[in-house]
Amino acid sequence: MTVTVLTCSAADILHSKVLTGSDSQQVSGKLTIPEYQRPYCWRDKQLAQLLADIKAHNEQSKHTPELPYYLGSLILHQANGQLNIIDGQQRVTTLALISCISGSSANIDLSFESPISQQQIKHNLAWLQQRADSVRTTITLERLQFTLVVTSSEDDAYRFFETQNTGGVRLGGPDIIKAHHLRAVEKLHQLQFAKTWEALGELDDAIKALLKGRYWQLLKHRELPSHQQQKQLRDAVVWELAQQTGYGPDLAYGRVSRKKGLSGDMFLQSAQQGYDVRQPLNQGINTIHYLAYFQALYSRYWREPDLPHLQGYQQFIAWLKQQEGCGYLHGLYEACLMLYISQFGEHQLEQAAKKLFRVVYSRRVSNQKAVREQTVPAFTRDTPVLDWIALSYTPEQCFELLDAFTLVVEGSNLNINSTKKRFMDAVVRHFKLAIESDNYQKDFAQALTLAVTEGLQ
């Protein structure tokens, strides 16, 4: 690994000054932004914070004007007369806008294909122009300092990129895996797939559901970081959907049924149209298509279902999402839905949704009070509902496993207006269960089981 590290000013960067590192290696070239980078997304909040921080620094160091304001590190890949910005484009782009306002003759020619970037640049330039006097008196490019980390290998630069982020808008897991996979696409097609990725919208929720589907399995159960452990959760996303992906073609695994005719000829029929939640993934187009497929499933069947041909399913999901105290269980349920639909499509989907509900939301009535985050993965070890779906060849086989689950009601907090009691009241109304609240502990489990397994609604 060849890495050159040096310190320079923002003026040096914007004026394309030839620099020399501590190892005597020269750093020079035209600044460029690879297609796989996320769009420019700094907003008023980041601009205002930057100006306020620099102004505060100037006040504190007015007796030591030689003390620069440190803007963190830039990770650059030097190749073919270019300096590709691997990490730092938000700050460099912002400084380029500031140089326009301050009248600096910056020698920089960054291009932005993304409409998101173009619109944000127009907005930020107008925002800065409205504060031009303050910008000019506050910011001196020569007094803004960067540490440059420059590599001759894109892979080495990306390794640094994965492990640190010093910008004003911290990179999330989807941002990092986007860069990982877009750079694995042939350059001829990078812009096309960059636009495909942008069209996917917010991926965090779908990715969290996928991680649960991939992590919570009986034979290889793995601990998924808590939602409060943001860095660890980001690292899990990057590891699972970027770092450990392989090399190869765009493959979609799934079930295939083989039917033999009277003449002995064998006919193959695919049971799946898309990808498998737990399948191995390859870098580049394979993982991009995998994420696009499950993002579409997540949006269509959970986030914003618009399914006039599945009114019963749609009404049930709308009702379910309104139930309080079920946030952590929703996360497991989303993973179950995506796994089921990716394998069996819409076949008996309303029945599947209700059968999954009886199993997954059993924790809402078998616990004394709240359902804590850590109890959900523990539940999947004892009740491997995701494996029941993944290992079933037909919906009927899956239903048999789900129906065999024993629902148990824990009797505390049923005589008060508790979250648990309100949940059970809502279930009784929705499924039209003919039981009184005084008999919930004795009759609720059997009544719901009959309604779901035999369709007595």
Helices and strands as residue ranges (DSSP letters): E 3-9, H 10-14, E 19-20, E 26-27, E 30-32, H 44-60, E 69-79, E 82-87, H 89-102, H 115-129, H 132-138, G 141-143, E 144-151, H 154-163, H 173-182, H 187-199, H 204-215, H 230-238, I 239-243, E 256-260, E 266-270, H 285-298, I 299-303, G 308-310, H 311-321, H 327-344, H 349-360, H 363-366, H 375-382, H 385-390, H 395-403, H 419-431, G 437-439, H 440-454
